[in-house]
């Protein structure tokens, strides 16, 4: 019988680029097997009915209109930035954005710290090496790299402790 699917783990350190590579690595052998089977024994290719009630279609729109929503759980903020991370290549969605001091900041790389936080979401905390902590709803997130004025830079070069990411309507998060 023809193998119809292959699974793989998505790790906390994976980005959109590394998941895309895993998809290709898993998918190419399936496609080769399908073509070989179609050429030699097409009747053995199974028709698998899909349960339409279990599907989700996301379309081409960028989630959250491409904006970071700091009052969400850290896992959501980090997963969103990871989903947009094709570095060193250009992301088809761009990087999630926020505004600090009236300037747009696109966040390119983040990781979870596991450190609980009581600061207002969107508050820039301590510098940690070349990264900065930013408050989410439940814990601090390390922001490693940002894009400002078209340049990819370390977050510690552009964000200062005490700054606040603004809401999209001009207020504070």
NUVOVEX-361036 format. One record per residue (C-alpha): residue in three letters; x negated, y, z negated. Coordinates in steps of 0.2 Angstrom, whole numbers. Each point is the difference from the previous one (the first is absolute). Layout:
% residues N
[baba "ALA"; [X; Y; Z]]
...
% end
This chain:
% residues 173
[baba "UNK"; [0; 0; 0]]
[baba "UNK"; [-6; 18; 4]]
[baba "UNK"; [-6; 10; -15]]
[baba "UNK"; [12; 15; -1]]
[baba "UNK"; [-7; 10; -13]]
[baba "UNK"; [-16; 3; -11]]
[baba "UNK"; [-1; 10; -16]]
[baba "UNK"; [-14; 9; -8]]
[baba "UNK"; [-2; 10; -16]]
[baba "UNK"; [-1; 19; -1]]
[baba "UNK"; [-12; 5; -13]]
[baba "UNK"; [0; 16; -10]]
[baba "UNK"; [-16; 6; 9]]
[baba "UNK"; [8; -3; 17]]
[baba "UNK"; [4; 15; 11]]
[baba "UNK"; [11; 1; 16]]
[baba "UNK"; [-15; -4; 10]]
[baba "UNK"; [-5; -15; -9]]
[baba "UNK"; [18; -7; 0]]
[baba "UNK"; [0; 3; 19]]
[baba "UNK"; [-16; -10; 2]]
[baba "UNK"; [7; -14; -11]]
[baba "UNK"; [16; 0; 12]]
[baba "UNK"; [-11; -1; 15]]
[baba "UNK"; [-10; -14; -8]]
[baba "UNK"; [15; -10; -4]]
[baba "UNK"; [10; 4; 15]]
[baba "UNK"; [-12; -3; 14]]
[baba "UNK"; [-2; -19; -3]]
[baba "UNK"; [19; -1; -1]]
[baba "UNK"; [2; 9; 17]]
[baba "UNK"; [-14; -12; 8]]
[baba "UNK"; [10; -15; -7]]
[baba "UNK"; [16; 7; 7]]
[baba "UNK"; [-7; 3; 17]]
[baba "UNK"; [-8; -18; 0]]
[baba "UNK"; [16; -8; -5]]
[baba "UNK"; [10; 10; 12]]
[baba "UNK"; [-11; -6; 14]]
[baba "UNK"; [0; -18; -5]]
[baba "UNK"; [16; -4; -10]]
[baba "UNK"; [12; 15; 0]]
[baba "UNK"; [14; -10; -7]]
[baba "UNK"; [-9; -2; -16]]
[baba "UNK"; [1; 19; -4]]
[baba "UNK"; [13; 1; -13]]
[baba "UNK"; [14; 13; 0]]
[baba "UNK"; [1; 7; -17]]
[baba "UNK"; [16; 10; -4]]
[baba "UNK"; [-4; 16; -11]]
[baba "UNK"; [11; 5; -14]]
[baba "UNK"; [5; 17; 5]]
[baba "UNK"; [6; 5; -18]]
[baba "UNK"; [-18; -2; -6]]
[baba "UNK"; [-9; 11; 12]]
[baba "UNK"; [-5; 18; -2]]
[baba "UNK"; [-4; 12; 14]]
[baba "UNK"; [-11; 15; -4]]
[baba "UNK"; [-2; 8; 16]]
[baba "UNK"; [-14; 12; 5]]
[baba "UNK"; [4; 14; -13]]
[baba "UNK"; [-14; 3; -13]]
[baba "UNK"; [7; -5; -17]]
[baba "UNK"; [4; 14; -12]]
[baba "UNK"; [-3; 12; 15]]
[baba "UNK"; [-18; -2; -4]]
[baba "UNK"; [0; 8; -17]]
[baba "UNK"; [-7; -6; -16]]
[baba "UNK"; [12; -1; -14]]
[baba "UNK"; [-10; 0; -16]]
[baba "UNK"; [15; -3; -12]]
[baba "UNK"; [1; -18; 7]]
[baba "UNK"; [-9; -14; -8]]
[baba "UNK"; [-19; -1; 4]]
[baba "UNK"; [2; -17; 9]]
[baba "UNK"; [12; 9; 13]]
[baba "UNK"; [-12; 15; 2]]
[baba "UNK"; [-15; -11; 3]]
[baba "UNK"; [9; -12; 11]]
[baba "UNK"; [6; 14; 11]]
[baba "UNK"; [-17; 7; 2]]
[baba "UNK"; [-6; -18; 4]]
[baba "UNK"; [13; -2; 13]]
[baba "UNK"; [-6; 16; 9]]
[baba "UNK"; [-19; -5; -2]]
[baba "UNK"; [-8; -5; 17]]
[baba "UNK"; [-17; 8; -5]]
[baba "UNK"; [-12; 2; 9]]
[baba "UNK"; [13; 1; 14]]
[baba "UNK"; [15; 12; 2]]
[baba "UNK"; [16; -5; -9]]
[baba "UNK"; [15; -1; 12]]
[baba "UNK"; [10; 9; -15]]
[baba "UNK"; [-13; 11; -6]]
[baba "UNK"; [-4; 1; -18]]
[baba "UNK"; [13; 4; -14]]
[baba "UNK"; [0; 18; -4]]
[baba "UNK"; [3; 12; -14]]
[baba "UNK"; [-4; 18; -4]]
[baba "UNK"; [-12; 7; -13]]
[baba "UNK"; [-1; 19; -2]]
[baba "UNK"; [9; 3; 16]]
[baba "UNK"; [-12; -11; 10]]
[baba "UNK"; [4; -17; 8]]
[baba "UNK"; [-9; -15; -7]]
[baba "UNK"; [1; -16; 10]]
[baba "UNK"; [-4; -15; -12]]
[baba "UNK"; [-10; -13; 9]]
[baba "UNK"; [-7; -12; -14]]
[baba "UNK"; [8; -4; -17]]
[baba "UNK"; [-1; -14; -13]]
[baba "UNK"; [9; -4; -16]]
[baba "UNK"; [-8; 2; -16]]
[baba "UNK"; [11; -9; -12]]
[baba "UNK"; [-2; 15; -12]]
[baba "UNK"; [17; 6; -7]]
[baba "UNK"; [3; 18; 2]]
[baba "UNK"; [11; 13; -8]]
[baba "UNK"; [-4; 15; 11]]
[baba "UNK"; [13; 7; 12]]
[baba "UNK"; [-1; -10; 17]]
[baba "UNK"; [-11; 9; 12]]
[baba "UNK"; [-12; 7; -13]]
[baba "UNK"; [-18; -1; 5]]
[baba "UNK"; [-10; -7; -14]]
[baba "UNK"; [-18; -4; -3]]
[baba "UNK"; [-13; -3; 13]]
[baba "UNK"; [-6; -18; 0]]
[baba "UNK"; [-16; -1; 11]]
[baba "UNK"; [5; 7; 17]]
[baba "UNK"; [19; -3; -4]]
[baba "UNK"; [13; 8; -10]]
[baba "UNK"; [14; -6; -11]]
[baba "UNK"; [18; 5; 5]]
[baba "UNK"; [15; -3; -11]]
[baba "UNK"; [14; -11; 6]]
[baba "UNK"; [16; -5; -9]]
[baba "UNK"; [-9; -14; -10]]
[baba "UNK"; [-19; 1; 2]]
[baba "UNK"; [-14; 9; 7]]
[baba "UNK"; [-5; -3; 18]]
[baba "UNK"; [-18; 3; 6]]
[baba "UNK"; [0; 10; 16]]
[baba "UNK"; [-16; -3; 9]]
[baba "UNK"; [0; 8; 17]]
[baba "UNK"; [11; 14; 7]]
[baba "UNK"; [2; 9; 16]]
[baba "UNK"; [-1; 19; -1]]
[baba "UNK"; [-1; 12; 15]]
[baba "UNK"; [-3; -16; 11]]
[baba "UNK"; [-15; -6; -10]]
[baba "UNK"; [0; -16; -10]]
[baba "UNK"; [-9; 4; -16]]
[baba "UNK"; [-2; -7; -18]]
[baba "UNK"; [15; 5; -11]]
[baba "UNK"; [-11; 8; -13]]
[baba "UNK"; [-6; 13; 13]]
[baba "UNK"; [17; 6; 3]]
[baba "UNK"; [11; -3; -15]]
[baba "UNK"; [-3; 7; -18]]
[baba "UNK"; [6; -6; -17]]
[baba "UNK"; [16; 9; -5]]
[baba "UNK"; [6; 4; 18]]
[baba "UNK"; [18; -6; 4]]
[baba "UNK"; [7; -8; 16]]
[baba "UNK"; [15; 11; 5]]
[baba "UNK"; [17; -7; 5]]
[baba "UNK"; [4; 2; 18]]
[baba "UNK"; [13; 14; -4]]
[baba "UNK"; [-14; 10; -7]]
[baba "UNK"; [2; -4; -19]]
[baba "UNK"; [-11; -11; -10]]
[baba "UNK"; [2; -19; 0]]
% end
